[in-house]
Amino acid sequence: MTRALLLSFSPHGKAAQTFKLARALLNEQVPDAHVTERDYGARALPPLTREYANALTTPGGLSGSATALSEQLIVELEACDLLVLCTPVHNFTVPAALKGWIDHVVRIERSFTVNAQFEKVGLLKDRRTFVLVSSGNVRKGHEPDFLTPYMTAILSTVGIRTVGFVYLGAMVRGAETVSRAVEQARRQLHETISSGL
Ligand SMILES: Cc1cc2nc3c(=O)[nH]c(=O)nc-3n(C[C@H](O)[C@H](O)[C@H](O)COP(=O)(O)O)c2cc1C
């Protein structure tokens, strides 16, 4: 049975177009999946504590209550074999809510390590991952895209390399444009999920 983890990083939470689309497609195409849904957008994770920052940057400091939330989020991630991240673009990049989740999940000597060449090496197993990206602007050529290369690099840092991006662009240009973008993304996701990624 597929165990899917469906996360929203939109201020609209589970009402975001990306989240609704992902949920509908999962229900349709992987009906027997066990789906865990989380809203980390409208109900953002707490900011990093001083204890957590110290735990991550002090040799041998990686235990105890300082890392409890981080541990919970990593365990939740480890438990899935299909990961779906639903996110808006905020100021050319990931929203603060998604960056917060990343700062809890990308943890030295837990989800990644550093080798003798000072390279970061992922400690999580790879899993099918989709990043559904909603933006006000059209996707290509009109403004910088820091989200795609950043998400590719940070997911790879923890070992997640099988990543597909699906873009819903021009989402502020009225209902007709929104439904066209959603339909296009639906077709793209449908094909990708059917083909096995
Ligand atoms: C704070 C903020 C910053 C934004 N920055 C961008 C941006 O840089 N580029 C863009 O295309 N859209 C930007 N938008 C528009 C959102 O990406 C767009 O409305 C998106 O569809 C929202 O998705 P959501 O409903 O899932 O949150 C921004 C919106 C907000 C609230």
The ligand as an SDF file (V2000), in Angstrom:
LIG
                    3D

 31 33  0  0  0  0  0  0  0  0999 V2000
    3.7720   37.4130    0.0040 C   0  0  0  0  0  0  0  0  0  0  0  0
    3.5050   36.9740   -1.4120 C   0  0  0  0  0  0  0  0  0  0  0  0
    4.5250   37.0230   -2.3360 C   0  0  0  0  0  0  0  0  0  0  0  0
    4.2930   36.6020   -3.6490 C   0  0  0  0  0  0  0  0  0  0  0  0
    5.3380   36.6090   -4.5180 N   0  0  0  0  0  0  0  0  0  0  0  0
    5.1420   36.1270   -5.7780 C   0  0  0  0  0  0  0  0  0  0  0  0
    6.2270   36.0590   -6.6950 C   0  0  0  0  0  0  0  0  0  0  0  0
    7.3530   36.4060   -6.4130 O   0  0  0  0  0  0  0  0  0  0  0  0
    5.9680   35.5590   -7.9300 N   0  0  0  0  0  0  0  0  0  0  0  0
    4.7280   35.1430   -8.3300 C   0  0  0  0  0  0  0  0  0  0  0  0
    4.5840   34.6870   -9.4500 O   0  0  0  0  0  0  0  0  0  0  0  0
    3.6810   35.2050   -7.4770 N   0  0  0  0  0  0  0  0  0  0  0  0
    3.8510   35.6750   -6.2150 C   0  0  0  0  0  0  0  0  0  0  0  0
    2.8170   35.7170   -5.3320 N   0  0  0  0  0  0  0  0  0  0  0  0
    1.4890   35.2490   -5.7850 C   0  0  0  0  0  0  0  0  0  0  0  0
    1.2420   33.7860   -5.3430 C   0  0  0  0  0  0  0  0  0  0  0  0
    2.3290   32.9530   -5.6750 O   0  0  0  0  0  0  0  0  0  0  0  0
   -0.0030   33.2630   -6.0370 C   0  0  0  0  0  0  0  0  0  0  0  0
   -1.1130   34.0480   -5.6520 O   0  0  0  0  0  0  0  0  0  0  0  0
   -0.2420   31.8060   -5.7650 C   0  0  0  0  0  0  0  0  0  0  0  0
   -1.2040   31.3180   -6.6680 O   0  0  0  0  0  0  0  0  0  0  0  0
   -0.7070   31.5750   -4.3340 C   0  0  0  0  0  0  0  0  0  0  0  0
   -0.8680   30.2010   -4.1420 O   0  0  0  0  0  0  0  0  0  0  0  0
   -1.6970   29.6350   -2.8820 P   0  0  0  0  0  0  0  0  0  0  0  0
   -3.1420   30.0280   -3.0980 O   0  0  0  0  0  0  0  0  0  0  0  0
   -1.4860   28.1640   -2.9650 O   0  0  0  0  0  0  0  0  0  0  0  0
   -1.1210   30.2540   -1.6720 O   0  0  0  0  0  0  0  0  0  0  0  0
    3.0170   36.1530   -4.0350 C   0  0  0  0  0  0  0  0  0  0  0  0
    1.9720   36.1320   -3.0900 C   0  0  0  0  0  0  0  0  0  0  0  0
    2.2160   36.5410   -1.7990 C   0  0  0  0  0  0  0  0  0  0  0  0
    1.0850   36.4940   -0.7950 C   0  0  0  0  0  0  0  0  0  0  0  0
  1  2  1  0
  2  3  1  0
  2 30  2  0
  3  4  2  0
  4  5  1  0
  4 28  1  0
  5  6  2  0
  6  7  1  0
  6 13  1  0
  7  8  2  0
  7  9  1  0
  9 10  1  0
 10 11  2  0
 10 12  1  0
 12 13  2  0
 13 14  1  0
 14 15  1  0
 14 28  1  0
 15 16  1  0
 16 17  1  0
 16 18  1  0
 18 19  1  0
 18 20  1  0
 20 21  1  0
 20 22  1  0
 22 23  1  0
 23 24  1  0
 24 25  2  0
 24 26  1  0
 24 27  1  0
 28 29  2  0
 29 30  1  0
 30 31  1  0
M  END
$$$$
